Amino acid sequence: MAASVRCFLRSGKNAVSALGQRGFHKSAPAAVQMMVRDALNQAMDEELERDERVFLLGEEVAQYDGAYKVSRGLWKKYGDKRIIDTPITEMGFAGIAVGAAFAGLRPICEFMTFNFSMQAIDQVINSAAKTYYMSAGLQSVPIVFRGPNGASAGVAAQHSQCFAAWYGHCPGLKVVSPWSAEDAKGLLKSAIRDNNPGERITTNLNCVLENELMYGVPFEMSEESQSKDFTIPIGKAKVERQGTSITLVTHSRYVSYCLDAAAVLAKEGIECEVINLRSIRPLDVECIETSVMKTNHLVTVEGGWPQFGVGAEICARVMEGPAFNFLDSPATRVTGVDIPMPYAKILEDNSLPQIKDIIFSVKKTLNV
């Protein structure tokens, strides 16, 4: 019996020793996933902590944690002086934000939706965007206007507009339109930190056009993007998928649609290159031209109206530049329908670009 116990103990020690020598298999760390709303929240939290001049104001951003919970927890952490609930008066609190920026603070002004920014457009354009130019560069306006932009679901004509072309039209503004969680964090942090007026007429005033339907979508975050110093340069697009057959240029929610359409088309031998604009103004024309010179075909995709839209500007830039001579067929636009947004779901679906519309336009452009 004693001999058996000694044998068991000795074999146990040998087994433990062998395990120690062999070591355990180490799997790669799991990728961190983050929803877009949490990426925006993290960006604001890090910048509020980094710079005491930064503060957030808007409707329900404080005690209610934001209408879409983007500012969750910030009021409890930073208090009433830096997370400020405002009355329902966009003209009023946008004016407060502009005045605070004149005085050297760095406000983040949230519109519950950019549709409501129409109430404050005089402050955004006349008071903020033009001041740097009108003061001969003496008065900077370090401010961020942010909030959901474009169509949501079931909110009809007055709450469904895309303002990318509206604000992208105006000199003095920088306009970004994030798609992924990484986009949202990096672009918002760049917008808050922006000290570079850029063109002589452009102040460090930024509009960050988010999308309500993207807030709850999770994305993988790279190790680099988890750093507190992570930023994405304003004015630089990103190629989300490499391809050789045709270039799809898009922004915000429709990056997902283009990637899904590209996956379907790839099964038919059509390789789409998908460009995520990220920045509407300034526009990364070089990235678009480089892609078009490679693929020889172009389709633009956006949720806004067709007339004078982002896609129209891209087509004009390509026509006016060196890439035009590389096109093998006319460029095609996929846009929202040229009507106010209907309320009924079936009409709403038919008023916005769908994956099938992108596939149809690609095949039409390639004549297949």
Disulfide bonds with the S-S distance in Angstrom:
none
